[in-house]
């Protein structure tokens, strides 16, 4: 048996806005973009011959799709890209995290199974720390100390990280799995660009693979890797200090064609393969001008040249090759024993590639549940939000202490459902937390039966009257304050020494938006936030974290009491685009107690309190 390094999981995502050739043609025709000579193309003999079998085709689409080789691409912002739109758009980190999540799921592994992280981008979400350091934080426990390597590289970034990952595995015999990811927001380089070519060429994406050490009877997976650098290209392709693209297409082609060809020939020679042996040749998805020239020099059958990513997603820089593997795997075209050569060239003159033999079989991994061995106390567990958090926690293997106030039937039903479906331990705790005597009784019970609880998640609350402040009686106001503020405050004070890892307190978007007609509710939440700041500083001394979570407007709960027009007005006030499904926000709230980072939220700190705003952009 021998060690083989194989891809056990792949993931690929793009920006959400499709940009087709007609979109680019529209802005070229209006004079917004330049460089396309329609008259020259339209009068060419080649185009006239093409029209015979493709009547009605435009000269622009003929050039971009049939000559250049790009049908569509996807951006993170609407077309055309404008600089200010990127302030709220997904960035390279977001794309990277999405791709890694898919790759991990595809492999059956979790972030805690990964021994090292290699991440590359030339369009980072910030200067430092690197994209890799942040990406890892979305998937591992807070005390996870596996190393991270962030690389500033574009087209060849994945290939460089692949070589480094294999070296890491060879030098660390105990290591088994590595994440290699690359993400780019190429469109962010284009707001000042006027030439139509880069707009036609580049797309935004993230791609990732899980590279695993697997025992096999013969060498499989990655067999050889090559990386080089052509200094003659330094001045002809890159991004300046302002982040604007500079590119000399002729020089790029002049150097890329021989470099890609040289790499492919070198790898085939090292493996003892010929053109006829190959299942696929995967070149950098850079366009027909370069790929066609390389294929001709290699004398390779064009049916073996894989360009689907280029055609349907554009040139994805360093994400191109892992995206190709993801597309091939998803469509079941990675035939066991198939021989694949990749070869890429790009930014700064880097060029390289690797040889890959598709494994005879893909290992099946089954990682342990993320929250196995953890105990979670959830208050308000029979409410819509609490119930979904409980369900998500049960699916992750946690032991659950579920508090409820009065709905015995629903509590019993939830317990039975979670135990039978997930095999987890569920203990029900009934109490009116607004009653100090009942609160003390339940706190003492918890402390006597459970010496330590990992997480406390407070979701219980009442809406109270939706009338204006002047219309709310003192009795009603005090009732809401007691239910939403004092009960949480007193419970946290009773149990703070028994919570070992994190306390989550649920706030409300109403604190920011000041919705009319919810004065007592908003007042109770604002008081709660002030208490949370104080609590966070106190428990921080014993390494317990405190999270204050402000969900946007959810598709259940308080919104069910409002008319559609009121909901739309509320969403407009906070710049929320759509109602948040309760299941999605419950999943993110749960993850916030055991992950440093979670996707699709805004995080800030008030002293030691982590404040998370989910789903809305104002405030």
C-alpha positions as CSV (number, residue, x, y, z in Angstrom):
1,X,0.0,0.0,0.0
2,X,1.1,3.5,-0.7
3,X,0.1,7.1,0.3
4,X,-2.0,8.8,-2.4
5,X,-3.1,12.4,-2.3
6,X,-6.6,12.6,-3.7
7,X,-9.5,15.1,-3.9
8,X,-12.2,13.7,-1.5
9,X,-14.5,16.7,-1.8
10,X,-15.0,19.6,-4.1
11,X,-17.0,22.8,-4.0
12,X,-17.8,25.6,-6.4
13,X,-19.9,28.8,-6.2
14,X,-20.2,32.0,-8.3
15,X,-21.6,35.5,-7.9
16,X,-25.4,35.6,-8.1
17,X,-25.8,38.0,-11.0
18,X,-25.6,36.4,-14.4
19,X,-24.0,38.6,-17.1
20,X,-24.6,37.3,-20.6
21,X,-23.1,38.6,-23.8
22,X,-26.2,40.7,-24.6
23,X,-25.6,42.7,-21.4
24,X,-22.1,43.5,-22.4
25,X,-23.1,44.2,-26.0
26,X,-25.7,46.8,-24.8
27,X,-23.1,48.8,-22.9
28,X,-20.6,48.5,-25.8
29,X,-23.2,49.8,-28.2
30,X,-24.0,52.7,-26.0
31,X,-20.3,53.7,-25.8
32,X,-19.8,52.8,-22.1
33,X,-17.3,50.1,-23.2
34,X,-14.8,50.4,-26.0
35,X,-12.6,48.2,-28.1
36,X,-15.1,46.3,-30.2
37,X,-15.0,47.1,-34.0
38,X,-18.4,45.9,-35.1
39,X,-18.0,47.0,-38.7
40,X,-14.8,45.0,-39.1
41,X,-16.3,41.8,-37.6
42,X,-19.6,42.2,-39.6
43,X,-17.7,42.6,-42.9
44,X,-15.4,39.6,-42.3
45,X,-15.8,36.5,-44.5
46,X,-15.7,34.3,-41.4
47,X,-18.7,36.0,-39.9
48,X,-20.7,36.0,-43.1
49,X,-20.0,32.2,-43.4
50,X,-21.1,31.8,-39.8
51,X,-24.4,33.6,-40.4
52,X,-25.4,31.0,-43.0
53,X,-25.9,28.4,-40.2
54,X,-26.6,30.9,-37.4
55,X,-29.0,33.5,-38.9
56,X,-29.8,36.5,-36.8
57,X,-26.6,36.2,-34.6
58,X,-25.0,39.5,-33.7
59,X,-21.4,40.3,-34.5
60,X,-20.7,40.9,-30.9
61,X,-21.9,37.5,-29.7
62,X,-20.1,35.9,-32.6
63,X,-16.9,37.4,-31.3
64,X,-17.4,36.8,-27.5
65,X,-18.9,33.3,-27.6
66,X,-17.7,31.7,-30.7
67,X,-14.3,33.3,-31.2
68,X,-13.3,34.2,-27.6
69,X,-15.2,31.3,-26.0
70,X,-17.3,33.1,-23.3
71,X,-21.1,32.7,-23.2
72,X,-21.8,34.0,-19.7
73,X,-20.2,34.8,-16.4
74,X,-21.5,35.7,-12.9
75,X,-20.7,38.8,-10.8
76,X,-21.4,39.6,-7.2
77,X,-22.9,42.9,-8.2
78,X,-25.4,43.9,-11.0
79,X,-23.8,44.7,-14.3
80,X,-22.0,47.0,-15.0
81,X,-19.8,46.8,-11.9
82,X,-19.8,50.1,-10.0
83,X,-17.3,50.7,-7.1
84,X,-19.8,51.6,-4.4
85,X,-21.9,48.5,-5.0
86,X,-19.1,46.3,-3.6
87,X,-19.5,47.8,-0.1
88,X,-22.5,45.5,0.5
89,X,-21.8,42.7,-2.0
90,X,-20.3,39.3,-1.2
91,X,-16.5,39.5,-1.2
92,X,-13.8,36.9,-1.8
93,X,-14.0,35.6,1.7
94,X,-17.8,35.0,1.4
95,X,-17.3,33.1,-1.8
96,X,-14.4,31.1,-0.3
97,X,-16.5,30.1,2.8
98,X,-19.4,29.0,0.6
99,X,-17.1,26.8,-1.6
100,X,-15.3,25.3,1.4
101,X,-18.7,24.5,3.0
102,X,-19.8,22.6,-0.1
103,X,-16.4,20.7,-0.3
104,X,-16.6,19.7,3.3
105,X,-20.1,18.4,3.0
106,X,-19.1,16.6,-0.2
107,X,-16.3,14.9,1.6
108,X,-18.2,14.0,4.7
109,X,-15.7,15.8,6.9
110,X,-16.0,18.8,9.2
111,X,-13.7,21.7,9.8
112,X,-12.3,20.1,12.9
113,X,-11.1,17.1,10.8
114,X,-8.9,19.4,8.7
115,X,-5.2,19.5,9.5
116,X,-4.2,22.6,7.5
117,X,-5.7,25.3,5.4
118,X,-4.2,26.7,2.2
119,X,-6.2,29.6,0.7
120,X,-5.4,31.9,-2.2
121,X,-6.8,35.1,-3.7
122,X,-5.5,38.2,-5.5
123,X,-8.7,40.2,-4.5
124,X,-8.7,39.8,-0.7
125,X,-11.5,41.1,1.4
126,X,-9.0,43.1,3.5
127,X,-5.3,43.6,3.7
128,X,-4.7,41.5,6.8
129,X,-5.2,39.0,8.4
130,X,-5.4,36.8,5.3
131,X,-8.4,35.3,3.8
132,X,-7.4,31.8,5.0
133,X,-7.3,32.8,8.7
134,X,-10.8,34.1,8.4
135,X,-12.1,31.2,6.3
136,X,-10.9,28.7,8.9
137,X,-12.8,30.5,11.7
138,X,-16.1,29.7,10.0
139,X,-15.6,25.9,10.3
140,X,-13.5,25.1,13.4
141,X,-13.9,25.2,17.2
142,X,-12.6,28.3,18.8
143,X,-9.6,26.5,20.3
144,X,-8.6,24.8,17.1
145,X,-4.9,25.5,16.4
146,X,-4.4,24.0,12.9
147,X,-2.1,26.1,10.7
148,X,-3.4,28.4,8.0
149,X,-1.5,29.7,4.9
150,X,-2.9,32.6,2.9
151,X,-1.4,33.2,-0.5
152,X,-1.6,36.4,-2.7
153,X,-1.7,34.9,-6.1
154,X,-4.3,34.8,-9.0
155,X,-4.4,32.3,-11.9
156,X,-1.8,29.9,-10.5
157,X,-2.7,30.3,-6.8
158,X,-4.5,27.0,-6.5
159,X,-1.6,25.2,-8.1
160,X,1.0,26.7,-5.8
161,X,-1.2,25.9,-2.8
162,X,-1.6,22.3,-4.0
163,X,2.2,21.8,-4.2
164,X,2.5,23.3,-0.7
165,X,-0.3,21.2,0.7
166,X,1.3,18.0,-0.6
167,X,4.7,19.0,1.0
168,X,2.8,19.6,4.2
169,X,1.3,16.1,4.2
170,X,4.7,14.5,3.4
171,X,6.4,16.4,6.2
172,X,3.6,15.8,8.7
173,X,2.8,12.0,8.7
174,X,-0.1,12.5,11.2
175,X,-1.9,14.9,8.9
176,X,-4.7,13.5,6.8
177,X,-6.9,16.2,5.3
178,X,-6.2,19.7,3.9
179,X,-8.5,22.4,2.6
180,X,-7.2,24.1,-0.6
181,X,-9.4,27.0,-1.7
182,X,-9.2,29.9,-4.1
183,X,-11.7,32.8,-4.5
184,X,-11.7,35.9,-6.6
185,X,-14.0,38.9,-7.2
186,X,-12.5,39.7,-10.6
187,X,-15.3,42.1,-11.4
188,X,-14.1,44.4,-8.6
189,X,-11.0,45.1,-10.8
190,X,-13.2,46.5,-13.6
191,X,-15.1,49.7,-12.5
192,X,-12.5,51.9,-14.1
193,X,-12.0,49.6,-17.1
194,X,-13.4,50.5,-20.5
195,X,-12.2,47.7,-22.8
196,X,-14.9,45.2,-23.5
197,X,-12.5,42.2,-23.4
198,X,-12.0,41.8,-19.6
199,X,-15.7,42.3,-19.1
200,X,-16.4,39.5,-21.5
201,X,-13.7,37.3,-19.9
202,X,-13.8,37.4,-16.1
203,X,-16.3,36.0,-13.6
204,X,-16.5,36.0,-9.8
205,X,-16.3,32.7,-8.0
206,X,-14.9,30.5,-5.2
207,X,-13.7,26.9,-5.5
208,X,-12.3,24.5,-3.0
209,X,-11.1,20.9,-2.7
210,X,-10.4,18.6,0.3
211,X,-7.0,17.0,-0.4
212,X,-6.7,13.7,1.6
213,X,-4.0,11.2,2.3
214,X,-5.4,7.8,1.4
215,X,-3.8,4.4,1.4
216,X,-4.1,2.8,-2.1
217,X,-2.6,-0.3,-3.8
218,X,-1.1,1.9,-6.5
219,X,-0.3,5.6,-6.9
220,X,-3.5,7.6,-7.5
221,X,-4.7,11.2,-7.2
222,X,-2.1,13.9,-7.6
223,X,1.0,12.3,-9.2
224,X,3.1,15.3,-10.1
225,X,3.0,19.1,-9.7
226,X,5.0,21.8,-11.5
227,X,5.3,25.5,-10.7
228,X,7.4,28.2,-12.4
229,X,7.5,31.9,-12.9
230,X,8.2,34.0,-16.1
231,X,9.5,37.4,-15.1
232,X,8.9,38.8,-18.6
233,X,5.2,38.9,-17.7
234,X,5.5,41.1,-14.6
235,X,4.6,44.3,-16.3
236,X,1.8,43.0,-18.5
237,X,-0.8,41.5,-16.3
238,X,-1.9,42.5,-12.8
239,X,-3.8,45.0,-10.6
240,X,-2.3,48.4,-9.6
241,X,-2.2,49.7,-6.0
242,X,-5.7,51.2,-6.5
243,X,-7.0,47.7,-7.5
244,X,-7.5,48.5,-11.2
245,X,-6.7,45.8,-13.8
246,X,-3.9,46.2,-16.3
247,X,-3.5,43.7,-19.0
248,X,-1.8,43.5,-22.4
249,X,-3.7,40.7,-24.2
250,X,-1.1,40.2,-26.9
251,X,1.8,39.9,-24.5
252,X,-0.3,37.6,-22.3
253,X,-1.0,35.3,-25.2
254,X,2.6,35.4,-26.4
255,X,3.9,34.1,-23.1
256,X,1.0,32.0,-21.8
257,X,0.8,29.7,-24.8
258,X,4.4,28.4,-24.6
259,X,4.3,28.3,-20.8
260,X,1.1,26.3,-20.6
261,X,2.3,24.0,-23.3
262,X,5.7,23.4,-21.7
263,X,4.0,22.6,-18.4
264,X,1.6,20.0,-19.9
265,X,4.4,18.3,-21.8
266,X,6.6,18.2,-18.8
267,X,3.9,16.6,-16.6
268,X,3.0,14.0,-19.2
269,X,6.7,13.1,-19.6
270,X,7.1,12.8,-15.9
271,X,4.1,10.4,-15.6
272,X,4.9,8.6,-18.8
273,X,1.6,9.6,-20.4
274,X,0.7,10.4,-24.0
275,X,-2.1,12.6,-25.4
276,X,-4.1,9.4,-26.2
277,X,-3.9,8.4,-22.5
278,X,-5.7,11.5,-21.2
279,X,-9.3,11.6,-20.1
280,X,-9.1,15.4,-20.0
281,X,-6.7,18.2,-20.5
282,X,-7.8,21.1,-18.2
283,X,-6.1,24.3,-19.3
284,X,-6.5,27.6,-17.5
285,X,-10.0,28.8,-18.6
286,X,-8.6,31.8,-20.2
287,X,-10.3,31.9,-23.6
288,X,-10.1,30.2,-27.0
289,X,-7.2,32.4,-28.3
290,X,-4.8,30.8,-25.8
291,X,-6.4,27.4,-25.3
292,X,-6.8,26.8,-29.0
293,X,-3.2,27.6,-29.6
294,X,-2.1,25.3,-26.8
295,X,-4.2,22.4,-28.0
296,X,-2.7,22.8,-31.5
297,X,0.8,22.7,-30.1
298,X,0.0,19.7,-28.0
299,X,-1.7,18.0,-30.9
300,X,-4.5,17.0,-28.6
301,X,-8.0,16.0,-29.5
302,X,-10.2,19.1,-28.8
303,X,-12.9,16.8,-27.3
304,X,-10.5,16.1,-24.5
305,X,-9.9,19.8,-23.8
306,X,-12.2,20.8,-21.0
307,X,-13.6,24.3,-21.4
308,X,-17.1,24.2,-19.9
309,X,-16.2,26.4,-17.0
310,X,-14.7,29.0,-19.3
311,X,-17.8,29.0,-21.6
312,X,-20.4,29.0,-18.8
313,X,-18.7,30.9,-16.0
314,X,-15.8,32.9,-17.5
315,X,-12.1,33.0,-16.6
316,X,-12.2,32.4,-12.8
317,X,-8.5,33.1,-12.2
318,X,-7.1,30.6,-9.6
319,X,-10.6,29.1,-9.0
320,X,-10.8,27.8,-12.6
321,X,-9.1,24.4,-12.2
322,X,-10.8,23.4,-8.9
323,X,-14.1,24.6,-10.4
324,X,-13.5,22.3,-13.4
325,X,-13.0,19.3,-11.0
326,X,-16.2,20.3,-9.1
327,X,-18.2,20.4,-12.4
328,X,-16.8,17.1,-13.6
329,X,-17.4,15.4,-10.2
330,X,-21.0,16.7,-9.9
331,X,-21.8,15.4,-13.4
332,X,-20.1,12.0,-12.7
333,X,-17.5,12.4,-15.4
334,X,-14.4,11.7,-13.3
335,X,-14.1,8.1,-14.5
336,X,-12.0,5.9,-12.1
337,X,-8.5,5.5,-13.5
338,X,-8.9,8.6,-15.8
339,X,-5.8,10.6,-16.4
340,X,-6.0,14.4,-16.2
341,X,-3.4,17.1,-16.9
342,X,-4.0,20.6,-15.9
343,X,-1.9,23.6,-16.9
344,X,-2.3,27.3,-16.1
345,X,-0.5,30.7,-16.5
346,X,-1.3,34.2,-15.4
347,X,-0.7,37.1,-13.0
348,X,3.0,38.1,-12.7
349,X,4.1,35.3,-15.1
350,X,3.4,32.4,-12.8
351,X,2.7,29.2,-14.6
352,X,2.2,25.5,-13.6
353,X,0.0,22.5,-13.5
354,X,-0.5,19.0,-12.1
355,X,-1.2,15.5,-13.2
356,X,-4.1,13.7,-11.6
357,X,-5.2,10.1,-11.8
358,X,-8.9,9.6,-10.8
359,X,-9.0,7.2,-7.8
360,X,-10.5,3.8,-8.2
361,X,-12.9,4.7,-5.4
362,X,-13.7,7.7,-3.3
363,X,-13.3,7.2,0.5
364,X,-16.5,7.7,2.6
365,X,-15.9,9.7,5.8
366,X,-18.3,10.1,8.6
367,X,-17.3,12.8,11.0
368,X,-18.7,13.0,14.5
369,X,-21.5,15.5,15.1
370,X,-20.2,19.0,15.8
371,X,-21.9,19.4,19.2
372,X,-21.4,15.8,20.5
373,X,-20.6,16.0,24.2
374,X,-21.9,19.6,24.6
375,X,-24.9,20.6,26.8
376,X,-27.1,23.5,25.7
377,X,-29.8,25.3,27.7
378,X,-32.4,27.0,25.5
379,X,-35.0,29.2,27.0
380,X,-38.3,29.7,25.2
381,X,-37.8,26.4,23.4
382,X,-41.4,26.0,22.4
383,X,-41.4,29.3,20.5
384,X,-40.7,29.4,16.8
385,X,-37.1,30.5,17.1
386,X,-36.2,28.4,20.1
387,X,-37.8,25.3,18.6
388,X,-35.7,25.6,15.4
389,X,-32.5,26.2,17.4
390,X,-33.3,23.1,19.5
391,X,-33.8,21.1,16.3
392,X,-30.5,22.3,14.8
393,X,-28.6,21.6,18.0
394,X,-30.2,18.1,18.3
395,X,-29.1,17.3,14.7
396,X,-25.5,18.3,15.7
397,X,-25.5,15.8,18.7
398,X,-26.0,18.2,21.6
399,X,-27.6,17.2,24.9
400,X,-30.5,19.7,25.3
401,X,-32.1,21.3,28.3
402,X,-35.3,22.9,26.9
403,X,-37.1,25.5,29.0
404,X,-40.8,26.3,28.3
405,X,-43.4,28.3,30.2
406,X,-46.9,26.8,29.7
407,X,-47.3,24.8,26.5
408,X,-46.8,21.3,27.9
409,X,-48.3,19.5,24.9
410,X,-45.9,21.2,22.5
411,X,-42.9,20.7,24.8
412,X,-43.6,17.0,25.1
413,X,-44.1,16.7,21.3
414,X,-40.8,18.5,20.7
415,X,-38.9,16.2,23.1
416,X,-40.3,13.1,21.6
417,X,-39.5,14.3,18.1
418,X,-35.9,15.2,18.8
419,X,-35.2,12.1,20.7
420,X,-36.6,9.8,18.1
421,X,-35.2,11.6,15.1
422,X,-31.7,12.4,16.4
423,X,-31.2,10.0,19.3
424,X,-30.2,13.0,21.5
425,X,-30.9,13.5,25.2
426,X,-33.6,16.0,25.9
427,X,-34.7,17.3,29.3
428,X,-37.7,19.6,29.7
429,X,-37.7,22.4,32.3
430,X,-41.0,24.2,32.9
431,X,-41.0,27.6,34.6
432,X,-42.4,31.1,34.4
433,X,-39.1,33.0,34.4
434,X,-40.9,36.2,35.3
435,X,-41.6,34.6,38.7
436,X,-38.5,34.9,40.8
437,X,-39.4,31.9,42.9
438,X,-39.9,29.7,39.9
439,X,-36.7,31.1,38.3
440,X,-34.7,30.3,41.4
441,X,-36.2,26.8,41.6
442,X,-35.3,26.0,38.0
443,X,-31.8,27.5,38.4
444,X,-31.1,25.4,41.5
445,X,-32.3,22.3,39.7
446,X,-30.0,22.9,36.7
447,X,-27.0,23.5,39.0
448,X,-27.6,20.4,41.0
449,X,-28.1,18.1,38.0
450,X,-25.6,19.7,35.6
451,X,-22.4,21.0,37.1
452,X,-21.5,22.7,33.9
453,X,-23.4,23.8,30.8
454,X,-21.5,24.7,27.7
455,X,-24.0,27.1,26.2
456,X,-27.0,29.2,27.3
457,X,-29.2,30.5,24.6
458,X,-32.0,32.9,25.7
459,X,-34.8,33.2,23.2
460,X,-37.9,33.7,25.4
461,X,-39.7,37.0,25.1
462,X,-43.2,38.4,24.7
463,X,-44.3,41.0,22.2
464,X,-46.6,42.9,24.5
465,X,-49.0,45.5,23.3
466,X,-48.2,47.0,19.9
467,X,-49.8,50.3,20.9
468,X,-48.0,53.6,21.2
469,X,-46.1,54.4,24.3
470,X,-48.7,56.9,25.5
471,X,-51.4,54.2,25.2
472,X,-49.5,51.5,27.3
473,X,-50.4,51.2,30.9
474,X,-47.8,51.0,33.6
475,X,-48.9,47.5,34.4
476,X,-48.5,46.4,30.8
477,X,-45.1,48.1,30.5
478,X,-43.8,46.5,33.7
479,X,-45.1,43.1,32.6
480,X,-43.0,43.3,29.3
481,X,-40.0,44.6,31.2
482,X,-40.2,41.8,33.7
483,X,-40.7,39.1,31.0
484,X,-38.1,40.3,28.5
485,X,-35.5,42.0,30.6
486,X,-35.5,41.0,34.3
487,X,-36.1,37.3,33.6
488,X,-33.1,37.1,31.3
489,X,-31.0,39.2,33.6
490,X,-31.8,37.2,36.7
491,X,-31.4,33.8,34.9
492,X,-28.0,34.8,33.6
493,X,-26.8,36.0,37.0
494,X,-28.0,32.8,38.6
495,X,-26.2,30.5,36.0
496,X,-23.3,32.6,34.8
497,X,-20.8,30.6,36.8
498,X,-22.1,27.3,35.4
499,X,-21.9,28.4,31.7
500,X,-18.4,27.4,30.4
501,X,-18.3,28.6,26.9
502,X,-20.9,31.1,25.7
503,X,-24.1,32.9,26.7
504,X,-26.3,34.2,23.8
505,X,-29.0,36.8,24.5
506,X,-31.5,37.5,21.7
507,X,-32.1,41.2,20.9
508,X,-34.3,42.7,18.2
509,X,-34.0,44.8,15.1
510,X,-36.6,47.0,16.8
511,X,-33.9,48.4,19.0
512,X,-32.3,50.0,15.9
513,X,-35.4,50.8,13.9
514,X,-37.6,52.0,16.7
515,X,-40.8,50.7,15.1
516,X,-43.8,52.7,16.1
517,X,-46.2,50.9,18.4
518,X,-43.7,48.6,20.2
519,X,-42.4,50.9,22.9
520,X,-42.4,48.4,25.8
521,X,-40.9,45.7,23.7
522,X,-38.1,48.0,22.4
523,X,-37.4,49.4,25.9
524,X,-37.1,45.9,27.3
525,X,-34.6,44.9,24.6
526,X,-32.5,48.0,25.0
527,X,-32.3,47.4,28.7
528,X,-31.2,43.9,28.0
529,X,-28.4,45.1,25.7
530,X,-27.1,47.3,28.4
531,X,-27.0,44.4,30.9
532,X,-25.4,42.2,28.2
533,X,-22.4,44.6,28.0
534,X,-21.9,44.4,31.7
535,X,-22.4,40.6,31.8
536,X,-19.9,40.1,28.9
537,X,-17.1,41.9,30.8
538,X,-17.8,39.9,33.9
539,X,-17.8,36.4,32.4
540,X,-14.9,37.3,30.0
541,X,-12.6,36.9,33.0
542,X,-13.3,33.2,33.1
543,X,-13.1,32.8,29.3
544,X,-16.9,32.6,28.8
545,X,-18.0,34.6,25.8
546,X,-21.2,36.6,25.5
547,X,-23.1,37.2,22.2
548,X,-25.9,39.7,21.7
549,X,-27.8,38.6,18.6
550,X,-30.2,41.0,16.8
551,X,-32.2,39.1,14.2
552,X,-33.7,41.0,11.3
553,X,-37.4,40.6,10.5
554,X,-38.2,36.9,10.6
555,X,-41.0,35.2,8.7
556,X,-42.7,34.2,12.0
557,X,-43.2,35.5,15.5
558,X,-44.0,39.2,16.0
559,X,-44.4,39.7,12.2
560,X,-47.4,37.4,12.3
561,X,-49.3,40.2,14.2
562,X,-48.7,42.8,11.6
563,X,-50.3,43.5,8.3
564,X,-48.3,43.0,5.1
565,X,-48.0,46.8,4.6
566,X,-46.6,47.2,8.1
567,X,-44.1,44.4,7.5
568,X,-43.0,45.9,4.1
569,X,-42.6,49.4,5.8
570,X,-40.5,47.9,8.6
571,X,-38.3,46.1,6.1
572,X,-37.8,49.2,4.1
573,X,-36.9,51.2,7.2
574,X,-33.9,48.8,8.0
575,X,-33.0,48.1,4.4
576,X,-33.9,44.4,4.6
577,X,-34.5,42.9,1.2
578,X,-36.6,39.8,2.2
579,X,-38.0,38.1,5.3
580,X,-35.5,35.8,6.9
581,X,-36.6,32.1,7.2
582,X,-36.6,31.2,10.8
583,X,-34.7,28.0,10.1
584,X,-31.8,29.9,8.6
585,X,-31.5,32.4,11.4
586,X,-31.8,29.7,14.0
587,X,-28.9,27.9,12.4
588,X,-26.7,31.0,12.4
589,X,-27.6,31.9,16.0
590,X,-26.6,28.4,17.1
591,X,-23.3,28.5,15.3
592,X,-22.5,31.9,16.8
593,X,-22.1,30.3,20.2
594,X,-19.4,27.9,19.1
595,X,-17.8,29.6,16.1
596,X,-15.8,32.8,15.9
597,X,-17.3,33.6,12.5
598,X,-20.6,32.9,10.9
599,X,-21.7,33.9,7.3
600,X,-24.2,36.5,6.2
601,X,-24.1,38.7,9.3
602,X,-22.4,41.9,10.6
603,X,-20.3,41.6,13.7
604,X,-19.0,44.3,16.1
605,X,-17.9,44.5,19.7
606,X,-19.2,46.7,22.5
607,X,-16.5,46.2,25.1
608,X,-16.3,42.4,25.5
609,X,-19.8,41.8,24.1
610,X,-20.0,40.5,20.5
611,X,-23.0,42.1,18.8
612,X,-24.3,40.3,15.7
613,X,-26.9,41.9,13.3
614,X,-28.5,39.5,10.9
615,X,-30.5,40.3,7.8
616,X,-30.7,44.0,7.7
617,X,-28.2,46.7,6.5
618,X,-29.3,50.0,8.2
619,X,-27.9,50.8,11.7
